[in-house]
Each structure stands twice: as structure tokens, then as C-alpha cells.
């Protein structure tokens, strides 16, 4: 992603959009990603934090990482008995 020009969250479409120097564009549907990988509200909250505060890290996690493992590592979920 060395030729990345912009990476930002579009609140109107609920997508993180990447624009590259060659004119190509990638749009990641954040709602679909959350529905696929997040099991609870804490994991969704972690993804939301990345979307709003560090969209490049979010894109890197989704495209190159393992979001399920990441979410299990960074979130702590203790259900009520």
C-alpha cells in the first residue's frame, strides 16, 4: 500500500474507502465485516474504535491480518452468570 493517497471512513456508506495513486479504489463494508467476525458488543466496539481512530490499521487488519484472533486477544468478555 505504498501508493495509498487517502484512507477514510465514509459515514454515509458505512465503508472505509482507500484511494490509490493509480486511480483505483477499494471500499470495505464495515457492517458486513462486523457481522462476519464480531461475536459480541465488545468486539464490535474494538472494530469501531479502529474505524474512527485508525482506519489504516483497520484496513491492514481486515486485508492482511486475522481479525478473529485479534479480537479474541484484545477484548475481554465476561458474561453475567
PyMOL Python script that loads the backbone (N, CA, C, O; Angstrom):
from pymol import cmd

cmd.read_pdbstr("""\
ATOM      1  N   UNK A   1       0.813  -1.181   0.000  1.00  0.00           N
ATOM      2  CA  UNK A   1       0.000   0.000   0.000  1.00  0.00           C
ATOM      3  C   UNK A   1       0.862   1.252   0.000  1.00  0.00           C
ATOM      4  O   UNK A   1       0.521   2.248   0.639  1.00  0.00           O
ATOM      5  N   UNK A   2       1.960   1.204  -0.703  1.00  0.00           N
ATOM      6  CA  UNK A   2       2.861   2.344  -0.713  1.00  0.00           C
ATOM      7  C   UNK A   2       2.331   3.504  -1.546  1.00  0.00           C
ATOM      8  O   UNK A   2       2.738   4.646  -1.332  1.00  0.00           O
ATOM      9  N   UNK A   3       1.439   3.238  -2.482  1.00  0.00           N
ATOM     10  CA  UNK A   3       0.896   4.307  -3.308  1.00  0.00           C
ATOM     11  C   UNK A   3      -0.489   4.740  -2.839  1.00  0.00           C
ATOM     12  O   UNK A   3      -1.277   5.249  -3.636  1.00  0.00           O
ATOM     13  N   UNK A   4      -0.793   4.548  -1.570  1.00  0.00           N
ATOM     14  CA  UNK A   4      -2.062   4.923  -0.979  1.00  0.00           C
ATOM     15  C   UNK A   4      -2.119   6.440  -0.801  1.00  0.00           C
ATOM     16  O   UNK A   4      -1.229   7.035  -0.192  1.00  0.00           O
ATOM     17  N   UNK A   5      -3.168   7.057  -1.337  1.00  0.00           N
ATOM     18  CA  UNK A   5      -3.335   8.502  -1.194  1.00  0.00           C
ATOM     19  C   UNK A   5      -4.208   8.852   0.003  1.00  0.00           C
ATOM     20  O   UNK A   5      -3.827   9.678   0.832  1.00  0.00           O
ATOM     21  N   UNK A   6      -5.382   8.225   0.095  1.00  0.00           N
ATOM     22  CA  UNK A   6      -6.278   8.516   1.214  1.00  0.00           C
ATOM     23  C   UNK A   6      -6.894   7.232   1.745  1.00  0.00           C
ATOM     24  O   UNK A   6      -7.069   6.254   1.018  1.00  0.00           O
ATOM     25  N   UNK A   7      -7.213   7.261   3.018  1.00  0.00           N
ATOM     26  CA  UNK A   7      -7.914   6.164   3.671  1.00  0.00           C
ATOM     27  C   UNK A   7      -8.792   6.791   4.733  1.00  0.00           C
ATOM     28  O   UNK A   7      -8.299   7.324   5.727  1.00  0.00           O
ATOM     29  N   UNK A   8     -10.109   6.725   4.513  1.00  0.00           N
ATOM     30  CA  UNK A   8     -11.011   7.355   5.468  1.00  0.00           C
ATOM     31  C   UNK A   8     -12.332   6.610   5.533  1.00  0.00           C
ATOM     32  O   UNK A   8     -12.716   5.891   4.611  1.00  0.00           O
ATOM     33  N   UNK A   9     -13.014   6.804   6.652  1.00  0.00           N
ATOM     34  CA  UNK A   9     -14.317   6.196   6.860  1.00  0.00           C
ATOM     35  C   UNK A   9     -15.384   7.121   6.302  1.00  0.00           C
ATOM     36  O   UNK A   9     -15.413   8.308   6.627  1.00  0.00           O
ATOM     37  N   UNK A  10     -16.262   6.583   5.463  1.00  0.00           N
ATOM     38  CA  UNK A  10     -17.380   7.334   4.905  1.00  0.00           C
ATOM     39  C   UNK A  10     -18.620   6.958   5.708  1.00  0.00           C
ATOM     40  O   UNK A  10     -19.133   5.847   5.570  1.00  0.00           O
ATOM     41  N   UNK A  11     -19.102   7.863   6.537  1.00  0.00           N
ATOM     42  CA  UNK A  11     -20.225   7.558   7.420  1.00  0.00           C
ATOM     43  C   UNK A  11     -21.527   7.356   6.633  1.00  0.00           C
ATOM     44  O   UNK A  11     -22.428   6.663   7.106  1.00  0.00           O
ATOM     45  N   UNK A  12     -21.632   7.947   5.451  1.00  0.00           N
ATOM     46  CA  UNK A  12     -22.845   7.803   4.651  1.00  0.00           C
ATOM     47  C   UNK A  12     -23.021   6.389   4.105  1.00  0.00           C
ATOM     48  O   UNK A  12     -24.145   5.905   3.976  1.00  0.00           O
ATOM     49  N   UNK A  13     -21.916   5.736   3.788  1.00  0.00           N
ATOM     50  CA  UNK A  13     -21.983   4.379   3.230  1.00  0.00           C
ATOM     51  C   UNK A  13     -21.565   3.313   4.229  1.00  0.00           C
ATOM     52  O   UNK A  13     -21.710   2.123   3.946  1.00  0.00           O
ATOM     53  N   UNK A  14     -21.051   3.706   5.390  1.00  0.00           N
ATOM     54  CA  UNK A  14     -20.516   2.801   6.415  1.00  0.00           C
ATOM     55  C   UNK A  14     -19.380   1.957   5.859  1.00  0.00           C
ATOM     56  O   UNK A  14     -19.269   0.768   6.159  1.00  0.00           O
ATOM     57  N   UNK A  15     -18.536   2.588   5.041  1.00  0.00           N
ATOM     58  CA  UNK A  15     -17.406   1.901   4.413  1.00  0.00           C
ATOM     59  C   UNK A  15     -16.120   2.675   4.666  1.00  0.00           C
ATOM     60  O   UNK A  15     -16.120   3.903   4.752  1.00  0.00           O
ATOM     61  N   UNK A  16     -15.028   1.931   4.783  1.00  0.00           N
ATOM     62  CA  UNK A  16     -13.708   2.543   4.774  1.00  0.00           C
ATOM     63  C   UNK A  16     -13.254   2.528   3.325  1.00  0.00           C
ATOM     64  O   UNK A  16     -13.227   1.480   2.680  1.00  0.00           O
ATOM     65  N   UNK A  17     -12.898   3.701   2.820  1.00  0.00           N
ATOM     66  CA  UNK A  17     -12.542   3.842   1.412  1.00  0.00           C
ATOM     67  C   UNK A  17     -11.074   4.191   1.273  1.00  0.00           C
ATOM     68  O   UNK A  17     -10.565   5.093   1.938  1.00  0.00           O
ATOM     69  N   UNK A  18     -10.399   3.455   0.389  1.00  0.00           N
ATOM     70  CA  UNK A  18      -8.992   3.681   0.105  1.00  0.00           C
ATOM     71  C   UNK A  18      -8.861   4.144  -1.339  1.00  0.00           C
ATOM     72  O   UNK A  18      -9.434   3.531  -2.241  1.00  0.00           O
ATOM     73  N   UNK A  19      -8.113   5.218  -1.566  1.00  0.00           N
ATOM     74  CA  UNK A  19      -7.849   5.711  -2.912  1.00  0.00           C
ATOM     75  C   UNK A  19      -6.348   5.630  -3.155  1.00  0.00           C
ATOM     76  O   UNK A  19      -5.545   6.064  -2.328  1.00  0.00           O
ATOM     77  N   UNK A  20      -5.983   5.068  -4.306  1.00  0.00           N
ATOM     78  CA  UNK A  20      -4.578   4.866  -4.643  1.00  0.00           C
ATOM     79  C   UNK A  20      -4.136   5.827  -5.745  1.00  0.00           C
ATOM     80  O   UNK A  20      -4.971   6.406  -6.440  1.00  0.00           O
ATOM     81  N   UNK A  21      -2.838   5.993  -5.902  1.00  0.00           N
ATOM     82  CA  UNK A  21      -2.267   6.928  -6.866  1.00  0.00           C
ATOM     83  C   UNK A  21      -2.625   6.578  -8.305  1.00  0.00           C
ATOM     84  O   UNK A  21      -2.703   7.468  -9.151  1.00  0.00           O
ATOM     85  N   UNK A  22      -2.842   5.302  -8.596  1.00  0.00           N
ATOM     86  CA  UNK A  22      -3.166   4.908  -9.966  1.00  0.00           C
ATOM     87  C   UNK A  22      -4.651   5.088 -10.299  1.00  0.00           C
ATOM     88  O   UNK A  22      -5.084   4.731 -11.394  1.00  0.00           O
ATOM     89  N   UNK A  23      -5.433   5.638  -9.365  1.00  0.00           N
ATOM     90  CA  UNK A  23      -6.845   5.891  -9.595  1.00  0.00           C
ATOM     91  C   UNK A  23      -7.768   4.791  -9.113  1.00  0.00           C
ATOM     92  O   UNK A  23      -8.988   4.954  -9.146  1.00  0.00           O
ATOM     93  N   UNK A  24      -7.219   3.679  -8.669  1.00  0.00           N
ATOM     94  CA  UNK A  24      -8.062   2.586  -8.181  1.00  0.00           C
ATOM     95  C   UNK A  24      -8.559   2.898  -6.770  1.00  0.00           C
ATOM     96  O   UNK A  24      -7.988   3.718  -6.051  1.00  0.00           O
ATOM     97  N   UNK A  25      -9.630   2.220  -6.407  1.00  0.00           N
ATOM     98  CA  UNK A  25     -10.257   2.473  -5.118  1.00  0.00           C
ATOM     99  C   UNK A  25     -10.768   1.165  -4.540  1.00  0.00           C
ATOM    100  O   UNK A  25     -11.267   0.309  -5.270  1.00  0.00           O
ATOM    101  N   UNK A  26     -10.643   1.011  -3.224  1.00  0.00           N
ATOM    102  CA  UNK A  26     -11.184  -0.135  -2.502  1.00  0.00           C
ATOM    103  C   UNK A  26     -12.140   0.408  -1.458  1.00  0.00           C
ATOM    104  O   UNK A  26     -11.844   1.391  -0.778  1.00  0.00           O
ATOM    105  N   UNK A  27     -13.285  -0.238  -1.338  1.00  0.00           N
ATOM    106  CA  UNK A  27     -14.268   0.145  -0.334  1.00  0.00           C
ATOM    107  C   UNK A  27     -14.596  -1.096   0.495  1.00  0.00           C
ATOM    108  O   UNK A  27     -15.014  -2.117  -0.050  1.00  0.00           O
ATOM    109  N   UNK A  28     -14.405  -1.005   1.810  1.00  0.00           N
ATOM    110  CA  UNK A  28     -14.664  -2.125   2.712  1.00  0.00           C
ATOM    111  C   UNK A  28     -15.935  -1.834   3.496  1.00  0.00           C
ATOM    112  O   UNK A  28     -16.008  -0.844   4.223  1.00  0.00           O
ATOM    113  N   UNK A  29     -16.928  -2.688   3.349  1.00  0.00           N
ATOM    114  CA  UNK A  29     -18.207  -2.539   4.050  1.00  0.00           C
ATOM    115  C   UNK A  29     -18.010  -2.961   5.506  1.00  0.00           C
ATOM    116  O   UNK A  29     -17.892  -4.150   5.804  1.00  0.00           O
ATOM    117  N   UNK A  30     -17.975  -1.981   6.406  1.00  0.00           N
ATOM    118  CA  UNK A  30     -17.685  -2.235   7.814  1.00  0.00           C
ATOM    119  C   UNK A  30     -18.800  -3.021   8.499  1.00  0.00           C
ATOM    120  O   UNK A  30     -18.523  -3.825   9.388  1.00  0.00           O
ATOM    121  N   UNK A  31     -20.042  -2.806   8.105  1.00  0.00           N
ATOM    122  CA  UNK A  31     -21.156  -3.537   8.697  1.00  0.00           C
ATOM    123  C   UNK A  31     -21.044  -5.021   8.373  1.00  0.00           C
ATOM    124  O   UNK A  31     -21.264  -5.864   9.242  1.00  0.00           O
ATOM    125  N   UNK A  32     -20.709  -5.340   7.149  1.00  0.00           N
ATOM    126  CA  UNK A  32     -20.554  -6.741   6.752  1.00  0.00           C
ATOM    127  C   UNK A  32     -19.395  -7.397   7.496  1.00  0.00           C
ATOM    128  O   UNK A  32     -19.494  -8.553   7.908  1.00  0.00           O
ATOM    129  N   UNK A  33     -18.306  -6.669   7.668  1.00  0.00           N
ATOM    130  CA  UNK A  33     -17.152  -7.208   8.396  1.00  0.00           C
ATOM    131  C   UNK A  33     -17.536  -7.480   9.847  1.00  0.00           C
ATOM    132  O   UNK A  33     -17.217  -8.542  10.382  1.00  0.00           O
ATOM    133  N   UNK A  34     -18.218  -6.529  10.487  1.00  0.00           N
ATOM    134  CA  UNK A  34     -18.633  -6.727  11.879  1.00  0.00           C
ATOM    135  C   UNK A  34     -19.566  -7.924  12.014  1.00  0.00           C
ATOM    136  O   UNK A  34     -19.430  -8.716  12.946  1.00  0.00           O
ATOM    137  N   UNK A  35     -20.497  -8.058  11.101  1.00  0.00           N
ATOM    138  CA  UNK A  35     -21.426  -9.187  11.151  1.00  0.00           C
ATOM    139  C   UNK A  35     -20.708 -10.520  10.986  1.00  0.00           C
ATOM    140  O   UNK A  35     -21.149 -11.536  11.523  1.00  0.00           O
ATOM    141  N   UNK A  36     -19.615 -10.518  10.253  1.00  0.00           N
ATOM    142  CA  UNK A  36     -18.886 -11.752   9.974  1.00  0.00           C
ATOM    143  C   UNK A  36     -17.921 -12.140  11.087  1.00  0.00           C
ATOM    144  O   UNK A  36     -17.804 -13.323  11.407  1.00  0.00           O
ATOM    145  N   UNK A  37     -17.221 -11.167  11.689  1.00  0.00           N
ATOM    146  CA  UNK A  37     -16.134 -11.515  12.608  1.00  0.00           C
ATOM    147  C   UNK A  37     -16.397 -11.203  14.077  1.00  0.00           C
ATOM    148  O   UNK A  37     -15.769 -11.809  14.944  1.00  0.00           O
ATOM    149  N   UNK A  38     -17.302 -10.280  14.385  1.00  0.00           N
ATOM    150  CA  UNK A  38     -17.517  -9.886  15.783  1.00  0.00           C
ATOM    151  C   UNK A  38     -18.642 -10.704  16.403  1.00  0.00           C
ATOM    152  O   UNK A  38     -19.732 -10.809  15.841  1.00  0.00           O
ATOM    153  N   UNK A  39     -18.361 -11.283  17.572  1.00  0.00           N
ATOM    154  CA  UNK A  39     -19.332 -12.130  18.259  1.00  0.00           C
ATOM    155  C   UNK A  39     -20.135 -11.393  19.324  1.00  0.00           C
ATOM    156  O   UNK A  39     -21.212 -11.849  19.707  1.00  0.00           O
ATOM    157  N   UNK A  40     -19.631 -10.270  19.804  1.00  0.00           N
ATOM    158  CA  UNK A  40     -20.318  -9.551  20.878  1.00  0.00           C
ATOM    159  C   UNK A  40     -20.067  -8.051  20.751  1.00  0.00           C
ATOM    160  O   UNK A  40     -19.307  -7.607  19.890  1.00  0.00           O
ATOM    161  N   UNK A  41     -20.712  -7.283  21.616  1.00  0.00           N
ATOM    162  CA  UNK A  41     -20.631  -5.827  21.517  1.00  0.00           C
ATOM    163  C   UNK A  41     -19.223  -5.303  21.823  1.00  0.00           C
ATOM    164  O   UNK A  41     -18.857  -4.229  21.344  1.00  0.00           O
ATOM    165  N   UNK A  42     -18.442  -6.024  22.595  1.00  0.00           N
ATOM    166  CA  UNK A  42     -17.086  -5.584  22.915  1.00  0.00           C
ATOM    167  C   UNK A  42     -16.179  -5.680  21.691  1.00  0.00           C
ATOM    168  O   UNK A  42     -15.351  -4.800  21.456  1.00  0.00           O
ATOM    169  N   UNK A  43     -16.334  -6.740  20.923  1.00  0.00           N
ATOM    170  CA  UNK A  43     -15.552  -6.883  19.704  1.00  0.00           C
ATOM    171  C   UNK A  43     -15.989  -5.853  18.661  1.00  0.00           C
ATOM    172  O   UNK A  43     -15.154  -5.294  17.951  1.00  0.00           O
ATOM    173  N   UNK A  44     -17.285  -5.606  18.569  1.00  0.00           N
ATOM    174  CA  UNK A  44     -17.775  -4.569  17.648  1.00  0.00           C
ATOM    175  C   UNK A  44     -17.236  -3.198  18.051  1.00  0.00           C
ATOM    176  O   UNK A  44     -16.881  -2.384  17.199  1.00  0.00           O
ATOM    177  N   UNK A  45     -17.179  -2.959  19.346  1.00  0.00           N
ATOM    178  CA  UNK A  45     -16.654  -1.696  19.837  1.00  0.00           C
ATOM    179  C   UNK A  45     -15.186  -1.521  19.472  1.00  0.00           C
ATOM    180  O   UNK A  45     -14.765  -0.423  19.109  1.00  0.00           O
ATOM    181  N   UNK A  46     -14.414  -2.580  19.565  1.00  0.00           N
ATOM    182  CA  UNK A  46     -12.995  -2.518  19.191  1.00  0.00           C
ATOM    183  C   UNK A  46     -12.842  -2.202  17.707  1.00  0.00           C
ATOM    184  O   UNK A  46     -11.999  -1.391  17.324  1.00  0.00           O
ATOM    185  N   UNK A  47     -13.653  -2.842  16.879  1.00  0.00           N
ATOM    186  CA  UNK A  47     -13.597  -2.551  15.443  1.00  0.00           C
ATOM    187  C   UNK A  47     -14.015  -1.107  15.168  1.00  0.00           C
ATOM    188  O   UNK A  47     -13.405  -0.433  14.339  1.00  0.00           O
ATOM    189  N   UNK A  48     -15.044  -0.634  15.855  1.00  0.00           N
ATOM    190  CA  UNK A  48     -15.487   0.752  15.684  1.00  0.00           C
ATOM    191  C   UNK A  48     -14.389   1.733  16.075  1.00  0.00           C
ATOM    192  O   UNK A  48     -14.189   2.746  15.405  1.00  0.00           O
ATOM    193  N   UNK A  49     -13.677   1.432  17.158  1.00  0.00           N
ATOM    194  CA  UNK A  49     -12.577   2.301  17.572  1.00  0.00           C
ATOM    195  C   UNK A  49     -11.537   2.413  16.457  1.00  0.00           C
ATOM    196  O   UNK A  49     -11.079   3.511  16.139  1.00  0.00           O
ATOM    197  N   UNK A  50     -11.170   1.282  15.870  1.00  0.00           N
ATOM    198  CA  UNK A  50     -10.185   1.315  14.788  1.00  0.00           C
ATOM    199  C   UNK A  50     -10.709   2.076  13.576  1.00  0.00           C
ATOM    200  O   UNK A  50      -9.974   2.844  12.955  1.00  0.00           O
ATOM    201  N   UNK A  51     -11.975   1.863  13.240  1.00  0.00           N
ATOM    202  CA  UNK A  51     -12.560   2.535  12.072  1.00  0.00           C
ATOM    203  C   UNK A  51     -12.471   4.049  12.215  1.00  0.00           C
ATOM    204  O   UNK A  51     -12.070   4.737  11.276  1.00  0.00           O
ATOM    205  N   UNK A  52     -12.838   4.572  13.373  1.00  0.00           N
ATOM    206  CA  UNK A  52     -12.877   6.020  13.567  1.00  0.00           C
ATOM    207  C   UNK A  52     -11.509   6.631  13.870  1.00  0.00           C
ATOM    208  O   UNK A  52     -11.250   7.768  13.479  1.00  0.00           O
ATOM    209  N   UNK A  53     -10.639   5.906  14.551  1.00  0.00           N
ATOM    210  CA  UNK A  53      -9.379   6.493  15.015  1.00  0.00           C
ATOM    211  C   UNK A  53      -8.155   6.096  14.206  1.00  0.00           C
ATOM    212  O   UNK A  53      -7.185   6.851  14.149  1.00  0.00           O
ATOM    213  N   UNK A  54      -8.184   4.925  13.581  1.00  0.00           N
ATOM    214  CA  UNK A  54      -7.025   4.478  12.800  1.00  0.00           C
ATOM    215  C   UNK A  54      -7.499   3.595  11.640  1.00  0.00           C
ATOM    216  O   UNK A  54      -7.297   2.381  11.662  1.00  0.00           O
ATOM    217  N   UNK A  55      -8.129   4.204  10.626  1.00  0.00           N
ATOM    218  CA  UNK A  55      -8.674   3.399   9.531  1.00  0.00           C
ATOM    219  C   UNK A  55      -7.617   2.608   8.761  1.00  0.00           C
ATOM    220  O   UNK A  55      -7.928   1.553   8.208  1.00  0.00           O
ATOM    221  N   UNK A  56      -6.382   3.093   8.715  1.00  0.00           N
ATOM    222  CA  UNK A  56      -5.326   2.346   8.027  1.00  0.00           C
ATOM    223  C   UNK A  56      -5.034   1.037   8.763  1.00  0.00           C
ATOM    224  O   UNK A  56      -4.843   0.002   8.125  1.00  0.00           O
ATOM    225  N   UNK A  57      -4.998   1.072  10.083  1.00  0.00           N
ATOM    226  CA  UNK A  57      -4.790  -0.153  10.873  1.00  0.00           C
ATOM    227  C   UNK A  57      -5.966  -1.106  10.692  1.00  0.00           C
ATOM    228  O   UNK A  57      -5.778  -2.320  10.627  1.00  0.00           O
ATOM    229  N   UNK A  58      -7.178  -0.561  10.609  1.00  0.00           N
ATOM    230  CA  UNK A  58      -8.367  -1.390  10.373  1.00  0.00           C
ATOM    231  C   UNK A  58      -8.263  -2.112   9.037  1.00  0.00           C
ATOM    232  O   UNK A  58      -8.497  -3.318   8.957  1.00  0.00           O
ATOM    233  N   UNK A  59      -7.916  -1.376   7.997  1.00  0.00           N
ATOM    234  CA  UNK A  59      -7.785  -1.974   6.665  1.00  0.00           C
ATOM    235  C   UNK A  59      -6.683  -3.023   6.662  1.00  0.00           C
ATOM    236  O   UNK A  59      -6.852  -4.100   6.090  1.00  0.00           O
ATOM    237  N   UNK A  60      -5.567  -2.720   7.291  1.00  0.00           N
ATOM    238  CA  UNK A  60      -4.471  -3.682   7.361  1.00  0.00           C
ATOM    239  C   UNK A  60      -4.906  -4.952   8.079  1.00  0.00           C
ATOM    240  O   UNK A  60      -4.554  -6.053   7.655  1.00  0.00           O
ATOM    241  N   UNK A  61      -5.661  -4.814   9.152  1.00  0.00           N
ATOM    242  CA  UNK A  61      -6.159  -5.974   9.893  1.00  0.00           C
ATOM    243  C   UNK A  61      -7.104  -6.807   9.039  1.00  0.00           C
ATOM    244  O   UNK A  61      -6.992  -8.032   9.013  1.00  0.00           O
ATOM    245  N   UNK A  62      -8.023  -6.169   8.347  1.00  0.00           N
ATOM    246  CA  UNK A  62      -9.013  -6.888   7.548  1.00  0.00           C
ATOM    247  C   UNK A  62      -8.387  -7.533   6.321  1.00  0.00           C
ATOM    248  O   UNK A  62      -8.694  -8.683   6.010  1.00  0.00           O
ATOM    249  N   UNK A  63      -7.521  -6.821   5.624  1.00  0.00           N
ATOM    250  CA  UNK A  63      -6.956  -7.350   4.380  1.00  0.00           C
ATOM    251  C   UNK A  63      -5.761  -8.269   4.595  1.00  0.00           C
ATOM    252  O   UNK A  63      -5.567  -9.211   3.826  1.00  0.00           O
ATOM    253  N   UNK A  64      -4.957  -8.018   5.623  1.00  0.00           N
ATOM    254  CA  UNK A  64      -3.714  -8.771   5.789  1.00  0.00           C
ATOM    255  C   UNK A  64      -3.629  -9.570   7.077  1.00  0.00           C
ATOM    256  O   UNK A  64      -2.750 -10.420   7.216  1.00  0.00           O
ATOM    257  N   UNK A  65      -4.512  -9.318   8.005  1.00  0.00           N
ATOM    258  CA  UNK A  65      -4.398  -9.951   9.312  1.00  0.00           C
ATOM    259  C   UNK A  65      -5.445 -11.015   9.552  1.00  0.00           C
ATOM    260  O   UNK A  65      -6.119 -11.480   8.633  1.00  0.00           O
ATOM    261  N   UNK A  66      -5.560 -11.382  10.804  1.00  0.00           N
ATOM    262  CA  UNK A  66      -6.548 -12.362  11.240  1.00  0.00           C
ATOM    263  C   UNK A  66      -7.449 -11.672  12.258  1.00  0.00           C
ATOM    264  O   UNK A  66      -7.147 -11.682  13.452  1.00  0.00           O
ATOM    265  N   UNK A  67      -8.561 -11.066  11.802  1.00  0.00           N
ATOM    266  CA  UNK A  67      -9.383 -10.282  12.725  1.00  0.00           C
ATOM    267  C   UNK A  67      -9.983 -11.077  13.878  1.00  0.00           C
ATOM    268  O   UNK A  67     -10.148 -10.533  14.970  1.00  0.00           O
ATOM    269  N   UNK A  68     -10.313 -12.347  13.664  1.00  0.00           N
ATOM    270  CA  UNK A  68     -10.886 -13.144  14.747  1.00  0.00           C
ATOM    271  C   UNK A  68      -9.900 -13.306  15.892  1.00  0.00           C
ATOM    272  O   UNK A  68     -10.260 -13.129  17.056  1.00  0.00           O
ATOM    273  N   UNK A  69      -8.660 -13.641  15.567  1.00  0.00           N
ATOM    274  CA  UNK A  69      -7.628 -13.805  16.591  1.00  0.00           C
ATOM    275  C   UNK A  69      -7.339 -12.480  17.281  1.00  0.00           C
ATOM    276  O   UNK A  69      -7.195 -12.431  18.503  1.00  0.00           O
ATOM    277  N   UNK A  70      -7.255 -11.415  16.509  1.00  0.00           N
ATOM    278  CA  UNK A  70      -7.017 -10.093  17.073  1.00  0.00           C
ATOM    279  C   UNK A  70      -8.107  -9.724  18.075  1.00  0.00           C
ATOM    280  O   UNK A  70      -7.808  -9.265  19.177  1.00  0.00           O
ATOM    281  N   UNK A  71      -9.365  -9.923  17.696  1.00  0.00           N
ATOM    282  CA  UNK A  71     -10.475  -9.553  18.574  1.00  0.00           C
ATOM    283  C   UNK A  71     -10.506 -10.406  19.837  1.00  0.00           C
ATOM    284  O   UNK A  71     -10.825  -9.900  20.913  1.00  0.00           O
ATOM    285  N   UNK A  72     -10.183 -11.678  19.725  1.00  0.00           N
ATOM    286  CA  UNK A  72     -10.140 -12.529  20.915  1.00  0.00           C
ATOM    287  C   UNK A  72      -9.012 -12.119  21.847  1.00  0.00           C
ATOM    288  O   UNK A  72      -9.110 -12.303  23.060  1.00  0.00           O
ATOM    289  N   UNK A  73      -7.944 -11.565  21.291  1.00  0.00           N
ATOM    290  CA  UNK A  73      -6.789 -11.152  22.084  1.00  0.00           C
ATOM    291  C   UNK A  73      -7.027  -9.829  22.801  1.00  0.00           C
ATOM    292  O   UNK A  73      -6.660  -9.687  23.967  1.00  0.00           O
ATOM    293  N   UNK A  74      -7.632  -8.864  22.125  1.00  0.00           N
ATOM    294  CA  UNK A  74      -7.733  -7.519  22.697  1.00  0.00           C
ATOM    295  C   UNK A  74      -9.015  -7.263  23.487  1.00  0.00           C
ATOM    296  O   UNK A  74      -9.077  -6.293  24.243  1.00  0.00           O
ATOM    297  N   UNK A  75     -10.028  -8.096  23.336  1.00  0.00           N
ATOM    298  CA  UNK A  75     -11.265  -7.854  24.071  1.00  0.00           C
ATOM    299  C   UNK A  75     -11.411  -8.850  25.204  1.00  0.00           C
ATOM    300  O   UNK A  75     -10.982 -10.001  25.122  1.00  0.00           O
ATOM    301  N   UNK A  76     -12.027  -8.365  26.255  1.00  0.00           N
ATOM    302  CA  UNK A  76     -12.279  -9.210  27.413  1.00  0.00           C
ATOM    303  C   UNK A  76     -13.774  -9.261  27.619  1.00  0.00           C
ATOM    304  O   UNK A  76     -14.405  -8.236  27.878  1.00  0.00           O
ATOM    305  N   UNK A  77     -14.340 -10.431  27.507  1.00  0.00           N
ATOM    306  CA  UNK A  77     -15.786 -10.607  27.586  1.00  0.00           C
ATOM    307  C   UNK A  77     -16.110 -11.563  28.719  1.00  0.00           C
ATOM    308  O   UNK A  77     -15.774 -12.746  28.660  1.00  0.00           O
ATOM    309  N   UNK A  78     -16.761 -11.050  29.744  1.00  0.00           N
ATOM    310  CA  UNK A  78     -17.169 -11.857  30.885  1.00  0.00           C
ATOM    311  C   UNK A  78     -18.684 -11.831  30.991  1.00  0.00           C
ATOM    312  O   UNK A  78     -19.247 -10.883  31.539  1.00  0.00           O
ATOM    313  N   UNK A  79     -19.355 -12.856  30.476  1.00  0.00           N
ATOM    314  CA  UNK A  79     -20.814 -12.850  30.527  1.00  0.00           C
ATOM    315  C   UNK A  79     -21.317 -12.973  31.958  1.00  0.00           C
ATOM    316  O   UNK A  79     -20.676 -13.575  32.820  1.00  0.00           O
ATOM    317  N   UNK A  80     -22.478 -12.385  32.178  1.00  0.00           N
ATOM    318  CA  UNK A  80     -23.100 -12.494  33.503  1.00  0.00           C
ATOM    319  C   UNK A  80     -23.646 -13.896  33.671  1.00  0.00           C
ATOM    320  O   UNK A  80     -24.203 -14.469  32.734  1.00  0.00           O
ATOM    321  N   UNK A  81     -23.489 -14.448  34.858  1.00  0.00           N
ATOM    322  CA  UNK A  81     -23.990 -15.797  35.125  1.00  0.00           C
ATOM    323  C   UNK A  81     -25.440 -15.799  35.496  1.00  0.00           C
ATOM    324  O   UNK A  81     -26.011 -16.859  35.751  1.00  0.00           O
TER     325      UNK A  81
END
""", "prot")
cmd.dss("prot")
cmd.show_as("cartoon", "prot")
cmd.util.cbc("prot")
cmd.orient("prot")
